[in-house]
Amino acid sequence: MKASVVDLRYKMNDILKALERNEEVTVLYHGKVKGVIVPAKKELYKSMVNHPFFGMLSGDNKRSVLDTLSDLRKTRYDNI
């Protein structure tokens, strides 16, 4: 979608609807491109089932919850 500076002022509802449709809005000033408004990225939610802590008490896991959590929260340099 292309919009002039006047459109930004008077037709903001149409511009917001275009952003909801994941369209980029090109802003024009005196017929020249001044910028582009890009829609915000949507949050991607991960499945809880894929988290390593999910179902930790099932099976033969005899470790305590605190030990398992401390292993999950380690920094990458703790293994050295």
Protein Blocks (a to p, Z undefined) as FASTA:
>chain_A
ZZdfklmmmmmmmmmmmmmnopacdddeehiafbdcddddddddddfklpmkgoklgcjb
fbdfklmmmmmmpcfklmZZ
